[in-house]
């Protein structure tokens, strides 16, 4: 299993400490850079769909504009950009209906059905596949297991053989990825011969699903450091504020790398 370390800091791409650590970076962050950071290693690109739907209840960037951004990154990074997620539509009830979630986060709500979100996801993938080729991956969306089966059928009807894809993302699982339901969804989809990527998997989710995951990503290290909080020894010392002098390690590469090492060791020992 390849494990991508999610980060809010695209500048980490040029840090040699991440040369052998694949990163997972949101286009919403990378798009802020007029001069792109060089890459010491490889990475995958998140489309930022959850934030788009949470804030606006719809996508505010067209497939063509998104493809232009990704094309810019492909031209600059070449094969170091392994793949990009499509502009998929998550299917959590609060994304559809809107409302206030944990920590006061407000969702606009799309007002659409799970089926409409699935159709939008497949249609967007088909458009981006024409514009970007196989650098964009298909993503399955749904809520119940039967929803994911239906999404598979939508791809098949569109002429996409998911078994032939190098990576197939599974969305709307990250906030329940440690549950038996999520494990059943991932295990069942993998049994169809799909090479699955789990978006936003925390330690428990990785442990539960590691045997069926082709790859996964997580920024749980940052959430852990912010909520607990975590502060590594010496990192409260004033000095170079890129590394020390911070109140917690939620944006700290040293903590991110330590967290990843611990996770991979736990998975190895399981």
N, C-alpha and C positions, 0 to 999 in steps of 0.2 A: 504494500500500500504506500502510495506517495502522499505525504502530508504537507499541505501548503500552510505556511504561517501567515495568517491574515494580519495586515498592518494598516494603520491610518496614515503612515508616513512613507510615501513613495520614494523619498530620498534614500531609504534603506537599500534600494536597488543597487546603489553604487558602493555600499559598504562591503568590503571584502569578507567580513564575518558571515555574510549571507550568500557567499559564492556557491555553497553546497546546500543551501536551505531555500527551497522553492517558496516564493512569496505569493500571496493572494491580495490583489490591489484593486480598489474600486476606481472605475473611470471617473467618478465624481471628484475624486482626489487628484488623479493624474491629469485631468483636464485643466487643472489650475496652473500647470507648469507651462510657461511659454518656452522655456528651455528644458528639455527632458533630461532627467538624470540618467547617466550611463548605467548599465546593468552588469554586475559582477556575476550574477547567476541567472536563473530562469524565473518566470512568474506566469500566473494566469490572471485574467482580467474579469472582475465582477462588473456587471452592467449597472449596479446601483438601483435595481428595480424596486427593492423593498422600500427604499427612501422615496423614490418617485411616487409610488402608489400611496404611501403613507401621507406624504405632504400634499399631493395634488389629486389623488384618486384617478390618475391617468398618467400616461407617458407624455412628457412635455418636449421630448426630443424625437424627431422622426427617425425611421430606420436608415434613411440615407445619411442624415447627419451623424448618427451613431456609427455607421459604417465608415464615414470619412475619418472620424476620430480613431477608430481601430486601425484603419489603413495607415494612418500616420504612425501609429505605434509599431505596426508590422514593418514599415519602411525603415524605422529607426532601430528597432530591436531585433528584427529578423526572427530566427527560430528561438530566441530567448523568450519571446512571447509564445507560450505553448498553446493557449487557446483563450477564447473570449466567450463569456456567457451571452446568450441572446437577451433581448428585452422581454423577458418572460413576465407572466402575471401570477403572483402568488395567490393562494386560495384559502388563507386563513379566514375564519368568519369575520374577524374584526377588520380585515382588509376589504372584504366585500361590503360589510354593513357600516363600517366606521365606528367611532367611539373612542373612549379613553382607555388606554392600556396601562401596563406597569410603568411606574415612575412618571406618571402624568403625560405620557406620549399620546398625542391625539391623532387619530387616523381620519382622513377625509372620507374614506369609503368610496368604492367605485360604483356601488349600486347595481352591480352585475352578478350573474350567477357563476358557479364553478365551471359549468360547461362553456360559457362565454369566455372566461379567463383561459381555459384550455385551448379553445379555438384561436384566441388572440395570440397565445404563446406559439402554437404551431405555425400560424400564418406569418408571424414575425420571423421565426426561424427560417422558413422557406424563403422569405425575402432576403434575409441576411446571408443565407447560404449562397444565393446568386451573386451577392455583392462581395462576399468575403471568402467564399470557398469553404474548405473544411476547417478553417481556423476558428469558426464559430461552432459551438456544440449544441446538440438538442437538449432540452430540459423537459422532464416530465413534471407536470403540476397536477395537484388534486388535493383531496382532504381524506377521504376514505380509500381503502385499498381498491375498491371497485372503480373509483375515480381514476386512479393511476392506470388501471387496465384500459379504461376508455380513452385516456390520453395516448396510450400506446397505439390503440386502434386508429386514432386520428392521424398519428404519424404514418402508420402503415398505409392508410388510405391516401395520404399525400405522397406516397412513393418513397418514404424514408425507412430503410431497414435498420432498425436500432441495433440489432445484433452485429451489424457491420461497422458501427461507429466506434471510434477509439475511446470516446468518453461520452457517457450519458448522465447529465446532471439530474438530481432529484430535489425538487423544491418543496417548500412548505413542510419541512420536517424539522428544521433546526430548533424550534422552540418546544419540540416534544421528542427530540431524538434519543432521549434516555428511556423512553417508554416502551412497553411491550408492543404497542400498536405500531410505532415507528420501526421497531426491529422487524416485525412481521412484514411491513411494507418493503423494506430494503431487502430482506431475505427472499421474498417472493419475486421481486423484480430481478434480482440477481439470478434466480433459478431459471429465468428465461434467457440466460446467456448474455446479459447486459453488463458492460463494464461501468460501474456506477461511481459517480462523484457525489459525496454528501456535503451539502452546503452548511456551514456554520455548526459543525459537530464539536461538542465539548468532550471532555475526557470520558464520561460515562457512555456517551453515544458511540465513540470510537471503540471502546472496549466491547460494547454489545454487538457492534456490526463489523468489526475489523475483518472477519473472515469473508465478508461479501463486498467490502468496499475496494474499489480500484484506486480511489483517491478521496481525500477529504480536506477541508480547510477549517480554520477557526481563528477567531479573535478573542476567545474566552480568556486568554492570558491577561488581556487588557481589562476586561470586565472584573476579573478576579482581583487584580491589583487596585482597581478603583473602589470596589465595594468592600473589601476586607478591612483595611487596605494592606497592600504589600509594599514594603520599602526595604530594598536590599541594604546590607551593611555598607556604610560610607556614602550612601546616595542622598543623605540629608545634609551633606557638607557643601557649603557654598563654594562655587568654582565654576567650572565649565558646565553651564546649565543644560547643554545638550546631553549630559550624562549624569551629573550630580546636582544636588541642590534642589531636587524636586520633592513635592509633598507625598507622592506615591509613584509607583513604577508603571503606571498605566500606559505610558508612551516610551518605555525604556527598552532598548534593544537587548541589554544584558538580561533583564527579567524574561523577555520574550524567548530568548534562546534557552535560558534555563528551564522555563516551563515546557518548551518543546522537547528538550532532552528528557525531562522527567516523564512526559507523556509517552514518548517512544520506548523508554525503558519499561514503563508499566505495561505497555502493549506487548513488548517482547517477553515479559515474564508471565503474561496471562496464559 
